[in-house]
Amino acid sequence: MHQSDDDRNHHAALETWRGSWKFLAFGLIVLAYLVAIERPQWFVLRPATGTAIALASAAEAAPAKKSDADSAKP
């Protein structure tokens, strides 16, 4: 069975439309990637709440404690 000219034209137009959208999506993804690699500060994990900020600050400021096993000399 052969397709009519209308079916062929509709199929060709549909394929063109799909290809255009795929190309647009690819271009937008590449653009988003290029913008993102220029801004590494977007990917730094930061505390989200005041409590988390306080805990993070306290952890950074606290000196390292030696355990009893480390301080005992053989």
PDB file of N, CA, C, O and CB in Angstrom:
ATOM      1  N   MET A   1       0.835  -1.180   0.000  1.00  0.00           N
ATOM      2  CA  MET A   1       0.000   0.000   0.000  1.00  0.00           C
ATOM      3  C   MET A   1       0.883   1.247   0.000  1.00  0.00           C
ATOM      4  O   MET A   1       1.897   1.327   0.693  1.00  0.00           O
ATOM      5  CB  MET A   1      -0.952  -0.004   1.214  1.00  0.00           C
ATOM      6  N   HIS A   2       0.463   2.186  -0.784  1.00  0.00           N
ATOM      7  CA  HIS A   2       1.210   3.425  -0.891  1.00  0.00           C
ATOM      8  C   HIS A   2       0.523   4.520  -0.090  1.00  0.00           C
ATOM      9  O   HIS A   2      -0.702   4.573   0.014  1.00  0.00           O
ATOM     10  CB  HIS A   2       1.360   3.844  -2.358  1.00  0.00           C
ATOM     11  N   GLN A   3       1.360   5.395   0.477  1.00  0.00           N
ATOM     12  CA  GLN A   3       0.791   6.517   1.211  1.00  0.00           C
ATOM     13  C   GLN A   3       0.417   7.615   0.228  1.00  0.00           C
ATOM     14  O   GLN A   3       1.042   7.768  -0.821  1.00  0.00           O
ATOM     15  CB  GLN A   3       1.783   7.046   2.278  1.00  0.00           C
ATOM     16  N   SER A   4      -0.586   8.357   0.573  1.00  0.00           N
ATOM     17  CA  SER A   4      -0.965   9.480  -0.280  1.00  0.00           C
ATOM     18  C   SER A   4       0.013  10.631  -0.061  1.00  0.00           C
ATOM     19  O   SER A   4       0.789  10.637   0.894  1.00  0.00           O
ATOM     20  CB  SER A   4      -2.425   9.933   0.011  1.00  0.00           C
ATOM     21  N   ASP A   5      -0.043  11.593  -0.959  1.00  0.00           N
ATOM     22  CA  ASP A   5       0.849  12.752  -0.854  1.00  0.00           C
ATOM     23  C   ASP A   5       0.592  13.545   0.424  1.00  0.00           C
ATOM     24  O   ASP A   5       1.526  14.079   1.022  1.00  0.00           O
ATOM     25  CB  ASP A   5       0.680  13.661  -2.069  1.00  0.00           C
ATOM     26  N   ASP A   6      -0.674  13.624   0.844  1.00  0.00           N
ATOM     27  CA  ASP A   6      -0.997  14.337   2.086  1.00  0.00           C
ATOM     28  C   ASP A   6      -0.336  13.668   3.283  1.00  0.00           C
ATOM     29  O   ASP A   6       0.201  14.345   4.161  1.00  0.00           O
ATOM     30  CB  ASP A   6      -2.521  14.400   2.292  1.00  0.00           C
ATOM     31  N   ASP A   7      -0.373  12.349   3.318  1.00  0.00           N
ATOM     32  CA  ASP A   7       0.254  11.629   4.431  1.00  0.00           C
ATOM     33  C   ASP A   7       1.765  11.845   4.447  1.00  0.00           C
ATOM     34  O   ASP A   7       2.369  12.036   5.502  1.00  0.00           O
ATOM     35  CB  ASP A   7      -0.058  10.129   4.342  1.00  0.00           C
ATOM     36  N   ARG A   8       2.355  11.812   3.264  1.00  0.00           N
ATOM     37  CA  ARG A   8       3.811  12.027   3.172  1.00  0.00           C
ATOM     38  C   ARG A   8       4.176  13.442   3.619  1.00  0.00           C
ATOM     39  O   ARG A   8       5.138  13.633   4.362  1.00  0.00           O
ATOM     40  CB  ARG A   8       4.308  11.782   1.724  1.00  0.00           C
ATOM     41  N   ASN A   9       3.411  14.423   3.167  1.00  0.00           N
ATOM     42  CA  ASN A   9       3.687  15.813   3.544  1.00  0.00           C
ATOM     43  C   ASN A   9       3.502  16.023   5.042  1.00  0.00           C
ATOM     44  O   ASN A   9       4.296  16.711   5.684  1.00  0.00           O
ATOM     45  CB  ASN A   9       2.776  16.769   2.766  1.00  0.00           C
ATOM     46  N   HIS A  10       2.456  15.428   5.589  1.00  0.00           N
ATOM     47  CA  HIS A  10       2.208  15.553   7.030  1.00  0.00           C
ATOM     48  C   HIS A  10       3.336  14.887   7.823  1.00  0.00           C
ATOM     49  O   HIS A  10       3.815  15.434   8.816  1.00  0.00           O
ATOM     50  CB  HIS A  10       0.841  14.923   7.405  1.00  0.00           C
ATOM     51  N   HIS A  11       3.748  13.715   7.377  1.00  0.00           N
ATOM     52  CA  HIS A  11       4.837  13.002   8.060  1.00  0.00           C
ATOM     53  C   HIS A  11       6.138  13.804   7.978  1.00  0.00           C
ATOM     54  O   HIS A  11       6.863  13.900   8.968  1.00  0.00           O
ATOM     55  CB  HIS A  11       5.036  11.594   7.442  1.00  0.00           C
ATOM     56  N   ALA A  12       6.439  14.375   6.825  1.00  0.00           N
ATOM     57  CA  ALA A  12       7.650  15.174   6.650  1.00  0.00           C
ATOM     58  C   ALA A  12       7.608  16.417   7.537  1.00  0.00           C
ATOM     59  O   ALA A  12       8.608  16.780   8.156  1.00  0.00           O
ATOM     60  CB  ALA A  12       7.821  15.576   5.175  1.00  0.00           C
ATOM     61  N   ALA A  13       6.444  17.063   7.593  1.00  0.00           N
ATOM     62  CA  ALA A  13       6.321  18.251   8.437  1.00  0.00           C
ATOM     63  C   ALA A  13       6.471  17.898   9.907  1.00  0.00           C
ATOM     64  O   ALA A  13       7.081  18.645  10.672  1.00  0.00           O
ATOM     65  CB  ALA A  13       4.979  18.938   8.201  1.00  0.00           C
ATOM     66  N   LEU A  14       5.911  16.755  10.303  1.00  0.00           N
ATOM     67  CA  LEU A  14       6.021  16.311  11.694  1.00  0.00           C
ATOM     68  C   LEU A  14       7.470  16.003  12.060  1.00  0.00           C
ATOM     69  O   LEU A  14       7.934  16.367  13.141  1.00  0.00           O
ATOM     70  CB  LEU A  14       5.144  15.072  11.931  1.00  0.00           C
ATOM     71  N   GLU A  15       8.177  15.339  11.164  1.00  0.00           N
ATOM     72  CA  GLU A  15       9.586  15.033  11.411  1.00  0.00           C
ATOM     73  C   GLU A  15      10.425  16.312  11.474  1.00  0.00           C
ATOM     74  O   GLU A  15      11.341  16.408  12.289  1.00  0.00           O
ATOM     75  CB  GLU A  15      10.127  14.099  10.319  1.00  0.00           C
ATOM     76  N   THR A  16      10.124  17.277  10.633  1.00  0.00           N
ATOM     77  CA  THR A  16      10.837  18.562  10.661  1.00  0.00           C
ATOM     78  C   THR A  16      10.593  19.273  11.982  1.00  0.00           C
ATOM     79  O   THR A  16      11.518  19.818  12.584  1.00  0.00           O
ATOM     80  CB  THR A  16      10.398  19.462   9.485  1.00  0.00           C
ATOM     81  N   TRP A  17       9.348  19.263  12.427  1.00  0.00           N
ATOM     82  CA  TRP A  17       8.986  19.899  13.699  1.00  0.00           C
ATOM     83  C   TRP A  17       9.709  19.221  14.861  1.00  0.00           C
ATOM     84  O   TRP A  17      10.258  19.899  15.730  1.00  0.00           O
ATOM     85  CB  TRP A  17       7.457  19.846  13.918  1.00  0.00           C
ATOM     86  N   ARG A  18       9.711  17.901  14.882  1.00  0.00           N
ATOM     87  CA  ARG A  18      10.403  17.160  15.947  1.00  0.00           C
ATOM     88  C   ARG A  18      11.899  17.456  15.936  1.00  0.00           C
ATOM     89  O   ARG A  18      12.503  17.674  16.986  1.00  0.00           O
ATOM     90  CB  ARG A  18      10.165  15.645  15.794  1.00  0.00           C
ATOM     91  N   GLY A  19      12.487  17.462  14.760  1.00  0.00           N
ATOM     92  CA  GLY A  19      13.912  17.752  14.646  1.00  0.00           C
ATOM     93  C   GLY A  19      14.250  19.157  15.131  1.00  0.00           C
ATOM     94  O   GLY A  19      15.264  19.371  15.795  1.00  0.00           O
ATOM     95  N   SER A  20      13.393  20.105  14.792  1.00  0.00           N
ATOM     96  CA  SER A  20      13.629  21.491  15.231  1.00  0.00           C
ATOM     97  C   SER A  20      13.576  21.598  16.749  1.00  0.00           C
ATOM     98  O   SER A  20      14.414  22.264  17.356  1.00  0.00           O
ATOM     99  CB  SER A  20      12.594  22.444  14.602  1.00  0.00           C
ATOM    100  N   TRP A  21      12.586  20.940  17.368  1.00  0.00           N
ATOM    101  CA  TRP A  21      12.473  20.993  18.827  1.00  0.00           C
ATOM    102  C   TRP A  21      13.647  20.298  19.508  1.00  0.00           C
ATOM    103  O   TRP A  21      14.146  20.773  20.529  1.00  0.00           O
ATOM    104  CB  TRP A  21      11.163  20.356  19.279  1.00  0.00           C
ATOM    105  N   LYS A  22      14.085  19.181  18.949  1.00  0.00           N
ATOM    106  CA  LYS A  22      15.246  18.482  19.526  1.00  0.00           C
ATOM    107  C   LYS A  22      16.496  19.346  19.416  1.00  0.00           C
ATOM    108  O   LYS A  22      17.294  19.411  20.351  1.00  0.00           O
ATOM    109  CB  LYS A  22      15.476  17.123  18.820  1.00  0.00           C
ATOM    110  N   PHE A  23      16.665  20.004  18.282  1.00  0.00           N
ATOM    111  CA  PHE A  23      17.821  20.878  18.102  1.00  0.00           C
ATOM    112  C   PHE A  23      17.765  22.065  19.064  1.00  0.00           C
ATOM    113  O   PHE A  23      18.787  22.454  19.630  1.00  0.00           O
ATOM    114  CB  PHE A  23      17.894  21.375  16.652  1.00  0.00           C
ATOM    115  N   LEU A  24      16.586  22.635  19.249  1.00  0.00           N
ATOM    116  CA  LEU A  24      16.419  23.742  20.198  1.00  0.00           C
ATOM    117  C   LEU A  24      16.721  23.285  21.623  1.00  0.00           C
ATOM    118  O   LEU A  24      17.410  23.984  22.366  1.00  0.00           O
ATOM    119  CB  LEU A  24      14.989  24.312  20.118  1.00  0.00           C
ATOM    120  N   ALA A  25      16.209  22.115  22.006  1.00  0.00           N
ATOM    121  CA  ALA A  25      16.462  21.598  23.352  1.00  0.00           C
ATOM    122  C   ALA A  25      17.953  21.357  23.567  1.00  0.00           C
ATOM    123  O   ALA A  25      18.486  21.688  24.626  1.00  0.00           O
ATOM    124  CB  ALA A  25      15.674  20.297  23.587  1.00  0.00           C
ATOM    125  N   PHE A  26      18.622  20.791  22.587  1.00  0.00           N
ATOM    126  CA  PHE A  26      20.065  20.558  22.686  1.00  0.00           C
ATOM    127  C   PHE A  26      20.805  21.880  22.856  1.00  0.00           C
ATOM    128  O   PHE A  26      21.702  21.986  23.692  1.00  0.00           O
ATOM    129  CB  PHE A  26      20.583  19.812  21.439  1.00  0.00           C
ATOM    130  N   GLY A  27      20.436  22.877  22.077  1.00  0.00           N
ATOM    131  CA  GLY A  27      21.083  24.188  22.172  1.00  0.00           C
ATOM    132  C   GLY A  27      20.888  24.826  23.538  1.00  0.00           C
ATOM    133  O   GLY A  27      21.815  25.425  24.083  1.00  0.00           O
ATOM    134  N   LEU A  28      19.691  24.703  24.092  1.00  0.00           N
ATOM    135  CA  LEU A  28      19.430  25.271  25.416  1.00  0.00           C
ATOM    136  C   LEU A  28      20.209  24.541  26.506  1.00  0.00           C
ATOM    137  O   LEU A  28      20.686  25.161  27.456  1.00  0.00           O
ATOM    138  CB  LEU A  28      17.938  25.221  25.726  1.00  0.00           C
ATOM    139  N   ILE A  29      20.337  23.226  26.365  1.00  0.00           N
ATOM    140  CA  ILE A  29      21.119  22.461  27.339  1.00  0.00           C
ATOM    141  C   ILE A  29      22.584  22.857  27.277  1.00  0.00           C
ATOM    142  O   ILE A  29      23.227  23.020  28.314  1.00  0.00           O
ATOM    143  CB  ILE A  29      20.967  20.953  27.092  1.00  0.00           C
ATOM    144  N   VAL A  30      23.114  23.012  26.079  1.00  0.00           N
ATOM    145  CA  VAL A  30      24.510  23.436  25.931  1.00  0.00           C
ATOM    146  C   VAL A  30      24.692  24.836  26.505  1.00  0.00           C
ATOM    147  O   VAL A  30      25.686  25.096  27.183  1.00  0.00           O
ATOM    148  CB  VAL A  30      24.942  23.401  24.445  1.00  0.00           C
ATOM    149  N   LEU A  31      23.765  25.728  26.247  1.00  0.00           N
ATOM    150  CA  LEU A  31      23.846  27.078  26.793  1.00  0.00           C
ATOM    151  C   LEU A  31      23.829  27.057  28.324  1.00  0.00           C
ATOM    152  O   LEU A  31      24.622  27.746  28.966  1.00  0.00           O
ATOM    153  CB  LEU A  31      22.692  27.936  26.263  1.00  0.00           C
ATOM    154  N   ALA A  32      22.926  26.269  28.903  1.00  0.00           N
ATOM    155  CA  ALA A  32      22.857  26.163  30.364  1.00  0.00           C
ATOM    156  C   ALA A  32      24.160  25.609  30.928  1.00  0.00           C
ATOM    157  O   ALA A  32      24.629  26.071  31.968  1.00  0.00           O
ATOM    158  CB  ALA A  32      21.677  25.271  30.785  1.00  0.00           C
ATOM    159  N   TYR A  33      24.747  24.626  30.256  1.00  0.00           N
ATOM    160  CA  TYR A  33      26.025  24.061  30.710  1.00  0.00           C
ATOM    161  C   TYR A  33      27.127  25.116  30.663  1.00  0.00           C
ATOM    162  O   TYR A  33      27.889  25.260  31.619  1.00  0.00           O
ATOM    163  CB  TYR A  33      26.419  22.842  29.845  1.00  0.00           C
ATOM    164  N   LEU A  34      27.215  25.842  29.574  1.00  0.00           N
ATOM    165  CA  LEU A  34      28.263  26.856  29.443  1.00  0.00           C
ATOM    166  C   LEU A  34      28.099  27.969  30.472  1.00  0.00           C
ATOM    167  O   LEU A  34      29.092  28.479  30.990  1.00  0.00           O
ATOM    168  CB  LEU A  34      28.255  27.446  28.035  1.00  0.00           C
ATOM    169  N   VAL A  35      26.879  28.346  30.770  1.00  0.00           N
ATOM    170  CA  VAL A  35      26.651  29.366  31.798  1.00  0.00           C
ATOM    171  C   VAL A  35      27.020  28.806  33.167  1.00  0.00           C
ATOM    172  O   VAL A  35      27.626  29.504  33.980  1.00  0.00           O
ATOM    173  CB  VAL A  35      25.173  29.846  31.787  1.00  0.00           C
ATOM    174  N   ALA A  36      26.661  27.551  33.425  1.00  0.00           N
ATOM    175  CA  ALA A  36      26.906  26.951  34.736  1.00  0.00           C
ATOM    176  C   ALA A  36      28.391  26.782  35.020  1.00  0.00           C
ATOM    177  O   ALA A  36      28.817  26.969  36.160  1.00  0.00           O
ATOM    178  CB  ALA A  36      26.212  25.607  34.832  1.00  0.00           C
ATOM    179  N   ILE A  37      29.188  26.435  34.020  1.00  0.00           N
ATOM    180  CA  ILE A  37      30.615  26.228  34.298  1.00  0.00           C
ATOM    181  C   ILE A  37      31.345  27.539  34.558  1.00  0.00           C
ATOM    182  O   ILE A  37      32.458  27.542  35.084  1.00  0.00           O
ATOM    183  CB  ILE A  37      31.276  25.498  33.137  1.00  0.00           C
ATOM    184  N   GLU A  38      30.728  28.636  34.195  1.00  0.00           N
ATOM    185  CA  GLU A  38      31.320  29.947  34.484  1.00  0.00           C
ATOM    186  C   GLU A  38      30.989  30.425  35.894  1.00  0.00           C
ATOM    187  O   GLU A  38      31.557  31.415  36.356  1.00  0.00           O
ATOM    188  CB  GLU A  38      30.838  30.974  33.468  1.00  0.00           C
ATOM    189  N   ARG A  39      30.086  29.745  36.579  1.00  0.00           N
ATOM    190  CA  ARG A  39      29.652  30.174  37.912  1.00  0.00           C
ATOM    191  C   ARG A  39      29.732  29.020  38.905  1.00  0.00           C
ATOM    192  O   ARG A  39      28.706  28.460  39.292  1.00  0.00           O
ATOM    193  CB  ARG A  39      28.218  30.727  37.860  1.00  0.00           C
ATOM    194  N   PRO A  40      30.944  28.663  39.319  1.00  0.00           N
ATOM    195  CA  PRO A  40      31.082  27.536  40.259  1.00  0.00           C
ATOM    196  C   PRO A  40      30.484  27.832  41.630  1.00  0.00           C
ATOM    197  O   PRO A  40      30.192  26.903  42.383  1.00  0.00           O
ATOM    198  CB  PRO A  40      32.546  27.173  40.420  1.00  0.00           C
ATOM    199  N   GLN A  41      30.298  29.096  41.966  1.00  0.00           N
ATOM    200  CA  GLN A  41      29.721  29.431  43.269  1.00  0.00           C
ATOM    201  C   GLN A  41      28.269  28.956  43.385  1.00  0.00           C
ATOM    202  O   GLN A  41      27.744  28.852  44.494  1.00  0.00           O
ATOM    203  CB  GLN A  41      29.795  30.942  43.504  1.00  0.00           C
ATOM    204  N   TRP A  42      27.625  28.673  42.275  1.00  0.00           N
ATOM    205  CA  TRP A  42      26.264  28.139  42.310  1.00  0.00           C
ATOM    206  C   TRP A  42      26.222  26.745  42.914  1.00  0.00           C
ATOM    207  O   TRP A  42      25.179  26.312  43.403  1.00  0.00           O
ATOM    208  CB  TRP A  42      25.671  28.112  40.911  1.00  0.00           C
ATOM    209  N   PHE A  43      27.344  26.038  42.885  1.00  0.00           N
ATOM    210  CA  PHE A  43      27.371  24.637  43.287  1.00  0.00           C
ATOM    211  C   PHE A  43      28.046  24.412  44.633  1.00  0.00           C
ATOM    212  O   PHE A  43      28.353  23.274  44.989  1.00  0.00           O
ATOM    213  CB  PHE A  43      28.067  23.826  42.240  1.00  0.00           C
ATOM    214  N   VAL A  44      28.278  25.476  45.379  1.00  0.00           N
ATOM    215  CA  VAL A  44      28.863  25.366  46.710  1.00  0.00           C
ATOM    216  C   VAL A  44      27.736  25.089  47.690  1.00  0.00           C
ATOM    217  O   VAL A  44      26.725  25.792  47.701  1.00  0.00           O
ATOM    218  CB  VAL A  44      29.653  26.662  47.103  1.00  0.00           C
ATOM    219  N   LEU A  45      27.912  24.073  48.505  1.00  0.00           N
ATOM    220  CA  LEU A  45      26.891  23.757  49.507  1.00  0.00           C
ATOM    221  C   LEU A  45      27.027  24.708  50.684  1.00  0.00           C
ATOM    222  O   LEU A  45      28.100  24.832  51.274  1.00  0.00           O
ATOM    223  CB  LEU A  45      27.011  22.284  49.980  1.00  0.00           C
ATOM    224  N   ARG A  46      25.952  25.366  51.015  1.00  0.00           N
ATOM    225  CA  ARG A  46      25.941  26.294  52.134  1.00  0.00           C
ATOM    226  C   ARG A  46      24.836  25.880  53.102  1.00  0.00           C
ATOM    227  O   ARG A  46      23.836  25.289  52.694  1.00  0.00           O
ATOM    228  CB  ARG A  46      25.738  27.759  51.647  1.00  0.00           C
ATOM    229  N   PRO A  47      25.019  26.189  54.373  1.00  0.00           N
ATOM    230  CA  PRO A  47      23.955  25.886  55.336  1.00  0.00           C
ATOM    231  C   PRO A  47      22.684  26.655  54.986  1.00  0.00           C
ATOM    232  O   PRO A  47      22.742  27.805  54.551  1.00  0.00           O
ATOM    233  CB  PRO A  47      24.408  26.229  56.774  1.00  0.00           C
ATOM    234  N   ALA A  48      21.555  26.016  55.177  1.00  0.00           N
ATOM    235  CA  ALA A  48      20.292  26.614  54.756  1.00  0.00           C
ATOM    236  C   ALA A  48      19.596  27.389  55.872  1.00  0.00           C
ATOM    237  O   ALA A  48      18.819  28.299  55.586  1.00  0.00           O
ATOM    238  CB  ALA A  48      19.373  25.542  54.242  1.00  0.00           C
ATOM    239  N   THR A  49      19.855  27.052  57.132  1.00  0.00           N
ATOM    240  CA  THR A  49      19.154  27.715  58.233  1.00  0.00           C
ATOM    241  C   THR A  49      20.152  28.363  59.177  1.00  0.00           C
ATOM    242  O   THR A  49      21.354  28.110  59.101  1.00  0.00           O
ATOM    243  CB  THR A  49      18.267  26.716  58.997  1.00  0.00           C
ATOM    244  N   GLY A  50      19.637  29.202  60.067  1.00  0.00           N
ATOM    245  CA  GLY A  50      20.495  29.860  61.050  1.00  0.00           C
ATOM    246  C   GLY A  50      21.159  28.855  61.980  1.00  0.00           C
ATOM    247  O   GLY A  50      22.319  29.027  62.355  1.00  0.00           O
ATOM    248  N   THR A  51      20.438  27.820  62.348  1.00  0.00           N
ATOM    249  CA  THR A  51      21.010  26.794  63.230  1.00  0.00           C
ATOM    250  C   THR A  51      22.143  26.066  62.522  1.00  0.00           C
ATOM    251  O   THR A  51      23.189  25.806  63.117  1.00  0.00           O
ATOM    252  CB  THR A  51      19.925  25.786  63.680  1.00  0.00           C
ATOM    253  N   ALA A  52      21.937  25.742  61.262  1.00  0.00           N
ATOM    254  CA  ALA A  52      22.970  25.054  60.495  1.00  0.00           C
ATOM    255  C   ALA A  52      24.201  25.941  60.327  1.00  0.00           C
ATOM    256  O   ALA A  52      25.329  25.452  60.377  1.00  0.00           O
ATOM    257  CB  ALA A  52      22.427  24.633  59.123  1.00  0.00           C
ATOM    258  N   ILE A  53      23.992  27.238  60.128  1.00  0.00           N
ATOM    259  CA  ILE A  53      25.120  28.167  60.008  1.00  0.00           C
ATOM    260  C   ILE A  53      25.897  28.214  61.316  1.00  0.00           C
ATOM    261  O   ILE A  53      27.128  28.193  61.306  1.00  0.00           O
ATOM    262  CB  ILE A  53      24.629  29.585  59.623  1.00  0.00           C
ATOM    263  N   ALA A  54      25.192  28.277  62.440  1.00  0.00           N
ATOM    264  CA  ALA A  54      25.854  28.318  63.743  1.00  0.00           C
ATOM    265  C   ALA A  54      26.647  27.038  63.994  1.00  0.00           C
ATOM    266  O   ALA A  54      27.774  27.097  64.485  1.00  0.00           O
ATOM    267  CB  ALA A  54      24.823  28.528  64.860  1.00  0.00           C
ATOM    268  N   LEU A  55      26.073  25.890  63.664  1.00  0.00           N
ATOM    269  CA  LEU A  55      26.779  24.626  63.857  1.00  0.00           C
ATOM    270  C   LEU A  55      28.000  24.535  62.950  1.00  0.00           C
ATOM    271  O   LEU A  55      29.050  24.049  63.370  1.00  0.00           O
ATOM    272  CB  LEU A  55      25.842  23.447  63.595  1.00  0.00           C
ATOM    273  N   ALA A  56      27.872  24.993  61.725  1.00  0.00           N
ATOM    274  CA  ALA A  56      29.008  24.965  60.798  1.00  0.00           C
ATOM    275  C   ALA A  56      30.120  25.895  61.276  1.00  0.00           C
ATOM    276  O   ALA A  56      31.298  25.547  61.190  1.00  0.00           O
ATOM    277  CB  ALA A  56      28.559  25.363  59.380  1.00  0.00           C
ATOM    278  N   SER A  57      29.759  27.056  61.771  1.00  0.00           N
ATOM    279  CA  SER A  57      30.759  27.998  62.283  1.00  0.00           C
ATOM    280  C   SER A  57      31.452  27.434  63.517  1.00  0.00           C
ATOM    281  O   SER A  57      32.666  27.574  63.670  1.00  0.00           O
ATOM    282  CB  SER A  57      30.107  29.350  62.616  1.00  0.00           C
ATOM    283  N   ALA A  58      30.691  26.804  64.389  1.00  0.00           N
ATOM    284  CA  ALA A  58      31.272  26.223  65.600  1.00  0.00           C
ATOM    285  C   ALA A  58      32.211  25.073  65.253  1.00  0.00           C
ATOM    286  O   ALA A  58      33.248  24.904  65.894  1.00  0.00           O
ATOM    287  CB  ALA A  58      30.165  25.736  66.548  1.00  0.00           C
ATOM    288  N   ALA A  59      31.860  24.302  64.268  1.00  0.00           N
ATOM    289  CA  ALA A  59      32.708  23.171  63.870  1.00  0.00           C
ATOM    290  C   ALA A  59      34.015  23.659  63.260  1.00  0.00           C
ATOM    291  O   ALA A  59      35.060  23.041  63.467  1.00  0.00           O
ATOM    292  CB  ALA A  59      31.967  22.265  62.871  1.00  0.00           C
ATOM    293  N   GLU A  60      33.975  24.739  62.524  1.00  0.00           N
ATOM    294  CA  GLU A  60      35.191  25.276  61.917  1.00  0.00           C
ATOM    295  C   GLU A  60      36.087  25.935  62.956  1.00  0.00           C
ATOM    296  O   GLU A  60      37.312  25.865  62.847  1.00  0.00           O
ATOM    297  CB  GLU A  60      34.838  26.277  60.823  1.00  0.00           C
ATOM    298  N   ALA A  61      35.497  26.574  63.959  1.00  0.00           N
ATOM    299  CA  ALA A  61      36.264  27.320  64.945  1.00  0.00           C
ATOM    300  C   ALA A  61      36.823  26.437  66.058  1.00  0.00           C
ATOM    301  O   ALA A  61      37.791  26.818  66.716  1.00  0.00           O
ATOM    302  CB  ALA A  61      35.407  28.397  65.540  1.00  0.00           C
ATOM    303  N   ALA A  62      36.236  25.281  66.274  1.00  0.00           N
ATOM    304  CA  ALA A  62      36.661  24.419  67.382  1.00  0.00           C
ATOM    305  C   ALA A  62      38.016  23.793  67.080  1.00  0.00           C
ATOM    306  O   ALA A  62      38.236  23.282  65.982  1.00  0.00           O
ATOM    307  CB  ALA A  62      35.613  23.318  67.650  1.00  0.00           C
ATOM    308  N   PRO A  63      38.933  23.832  68.060  1.00  0.00           N
ATOM    309  CA  PRO A  63      40.229  23.191  67.847  1.00  0.00           C
ATOM    310  C   PRO A  63      40.064  21.667  67.899  1.00  0.00           C
ATOM    311  O   PRO A  63      39.132  21.149  68.513  1.00  0.00           O
ATOM    312  CB  PRO A  63      41.263  23.670  68.912  1.00  0.00           C
ATOM    313  N   ALA A  64      40.964  20.983  67.258  1.00  0.00           N
ATOM    314  CA  ALA A  64      40.908  19.517  67.259  1.00  0.00           C
ATOM    315  C   ALA A  64      41.290  19.022  68.646  1.00  0.00           C
ATOM    316  O   ALA A  64      42.299  19.449  69.207  1.00  0.00           O
ATOM    317  CB  ALA A  64      41.854  18.906  66.168  1.00  0.00           C
ATOM    318  N   LYS A  65      40.492  18.132  69.192  1.00  0.00           N
ATOM    319  CA  LYS A  65      40.758  17.583  70.522  1.00  0.00           C
ATOM    320  C   LYS A  65      41.520  16.279  70.374  1.00  0.00           C
ATOM    321  O   LYS A  65      41.254  15.478  69.477  1.00  0.00           O
ATOM    322  CB  LYS A  65      39.439  17.363  71.317  1.00  0.00           C
ATOM    323  N   LYS A  66      42.456  16.087  71.257  1.00  0.00           N
ATOM    324  CA  LYS A  66      43.191  14.833  71.262  1.00  0.00           C
ATOM    325  C   LYS A  66      42.491  13.869  72.204  1.00  0.00           C
ATOM    326  O   LYS A  66      42.058  14.248  73.292  1.00  0.00           O
ATOM    327  CB  LYS A  66      44.674  15.048  71.680  1.00  0.00           C
ATOM    328  N   SER A  67      42.388  12.650  71.785  1.00  0.00           N
ATOM    329  CA  SER A  67      41.775  11.643  72.650  1.00  0.00           C
ATOM    330  C   SER A  67      42.813  11.149  73.658  1.00  0.00           C
ATOM    331  O   SER A  67      44.003  11.425  73.509  1.00  0.00           O
ATOM    332  CB  SER A  67      41.207  10.455  71.812  1.00  0.00           C
ATOM    333  N   ASP A  68      42.366  10.419  74.684  1.00  0.00           N
ATOM    334  CA  ASP A  68      43.280   9.894  75.684  1.00  0.00           C
ATOM    335  C   ASP A  68      44.273   8.912  75.082  1.00  0.00           C
ATOM    336  O   ASP A  68      45.409   8.817  75.546  1.00  0.00           O
ATOM    337  CB  ASP A  68      42.506   9.227  76.798  1.00  0.00           C
ATOM    338  N   ALA A  69      43.862   8.192  74.066  1.00  0.00           N
ATOM    339  CA  ALA A  69      44.742   7.215  73.454  1.00  0.00           C
ATOM    340  C   ALA A  69      45.864   7.927  72.700  1.00  0.00           C
ATOM    341  O   ALA A  69      46.986   7.422  72.655  1.00  0.00           O
ATOM    342  CB  ALA A  69      43.951   6.289  72.509  1.00  0.00           C
ATOM    343  N   ASP A  70      45.587   9.084  72.112  1.00  0.00           N
ATOM    344  CA  ASP A  70      46.613   9.819  71.385  1.00  0.00           C
ATOM    345  C   ASP A  70      47.620  10.463  72.333  1.00  0.00           C
ATOM    346  O   ASP A  70      48.801  10.561  72.002  1.00  0.00           O
ATOM    347  CB  ASP A  70      45.972  10.883  70.505  1.00  0.00           C
ATOM    348  N   SER A  71      47.173  10.898  73.498  1.00  0.00           N
ATOM    349  CA  SER A  71      48.063  11.612  74.418  1.00  0.00           C
ATOM    350  C   SER A  71      48.931  10.665  75.230  1.00  0.00           C
ATOM    351  O   SER A  71      49.976  11.077  75.732  1.00  0.00           O
ATOM    352  CB  SER A  71      47.254  12.486  75.355  1.00  0.00           C
ATOM    353  N   ALA A  72      48.530   9.414  75.371  1.00  0.00           N
ATOM    354  CA  ALA A  72      49.322   8.446  76.146  1.00  0.00           C
ATOM    355  C   ALA A  72      50.530   8.041  75.329  1.00  0.00           C
ATOM    356  O   ALA A  72      50.416   7.695  74.153  1.00  0.00           O
ATOM    357  CB  ALA A  72      48.476   7.194  76.533  1.00  0.00           C
ATOM    358  N   LYS A  73      51.709   8.089  75.977  1.00  0.00           N
ATOM    359  CA  LYS A  73      52.938   7.720  75.291  1.00  0.00           C
ATOM    360  C   LYS A  73      53.317   6.301  75.691  1.00  0.00           C
ATOM    361  O   LYS A  73      53.237   5.958  76.871  1.00  0.00           O
ATOM    362  CB  LYS A  73      54.085   8.716  75.620  1.00  0.00           C
ATOM    363  N   PRO A  74      53.716   5.492  74.765  1.00  0.00           N
ATOM    364  CA  PRO A  74      54.099   4.101  75.114  1.00  0.00           C
ATOM    365  C   PRO A  74      55.419   4.001  75.825  1.00  0.00           C
ATOM    366  O   PRO A  74      55.853   2.902  76.171  1.00  0.00           O
ATOM    367  CB  PRO A  74      54.159   3.254  73.879  1.00  0.00           C
TER     368      PRO A  74
END
